[in-house]
Amino acid sequence: MDYRIITGQICPYCNCETELVKAPDIYGPDTKIRGMFYRCVKNHDHYVGTYHFSFNRSLGRVADKELRKWKMKGHDAFDLLWKGESRKFNSRPEAYKWLAEKMGLEIEYTHFGMFDIDQCRKAINYCEKLSSGEDTVQKEQQVKKNNKNIKWLKKLFKKREPDPLRKYRRVIRWCGYSKDGDNQFSKSTRMGQNTIYLSSDQVMLKVYANGYGEAEYLRAPFDKMDLKKFIKQNEY
């Protein structure tokens, strides 16, 4: 997998470099869309957006109209797995971990923004089967989840652990965060500020950068390693 392609530096269609442009250069001067885009220098219909908190970091590979359509379909199918009442996973990182295993990819390369059309189709197929209950892997996932819930409840009622959140506060401080309230922690970064909100049933990590805020959730049950990975994967 060519790192320059999946990060938007090279156009996979024209095999040439890209340039960083503003939203009006893509959608016209009257657009209300904001942000920056990587665009092919030869074909201006080949482009990809960037993260709103880091304008020089692309959302994946440069795409033509057909691939952009498949990316949107992919996100629609995938988001059902971790959003809403019928979700199959407690968080987006958990859902991406499952998809990475199904796709046979490393987790850092498992993102619809990095996929080509064939990978999008493959991922959509996996997501739709899991949503419909056809995928038997979900049954194993549920067993693991139930076992983990039991362990979580046992930890809550341990006499020697009057404050079950104490160890998680310790992990958060190890990651460089300072206490900023009862169960609130913050850390200044080059792009802005990260804030962690901790409760008995979830952790919310909110990233503030360039005037924007974006949140990720980790829902209980989780252990210290889960928390550490969650922070490292989602902070900026």
Stockholm file with secondary structure:
# STOCKHOLM 1.0

chainA/1-236         MDYRIITGQICPYCNCETELVKAPDIYGPDTKIRGMFYRCVKNHDHYVGTYHFSFNRSLGRVADKELRKWKMKGHDAFDLLWKGESRKFNSRPEAYKWLAEKMGLEIEYTHFGMFDIDQCRKAINYCEKLSSGEDTVQKEQQVKKNNKNIKWLKKLFKKREPDPLRKYRRVIRWCGYSKDGDNQFSKSTRMGQNTIYLSSDQVMLKVYANGYGEAEYLRAPFDKMDLKKFIKQNEY
#=GR chainA/1-236 SS CCHHHHTTSEETTTTEEEEEEEHHHHHCTTCCCCSEEEEESSCTTCEEEEETTEEEEESSSCBCHHHHHHHHHHHHHHHTTTSSTTCSSSSHHHHHHHHHHHHTCCGGGCCGGGCCHHHHHHHHHHHHHHHHTCCTHHHHHHHHHHHHHHHHHHHHTCTTCSCTTHHHHHHHHHTTCEECSSSEEEEECSSEEEEEEECSSEEEEEEEETTEEEEEEEESSCCHHHHHHHHHHHCC
#=GC SS_cons         CCHHHHTTSEETTTTEEEEEEEHHHHHCTTCCCCSEEEEESSCTTCEEEEETTEEEEESSSCBCHHHHHHHHHHHHHHHTTTSSTTCSSSSHHHHHHHHHHHHTCCGGGCCGGGCCHHHHHHHHHHHHHHHHTCCTHHHHHHHHHHHHHHHHHHHHTCTTCSCTTHHHHHHHHHTTCEECSSSEEEEECSSEEEEEEECSSEEEEEEEETTEEEEEEEESSCCHHHHHHHHHHHCC
//
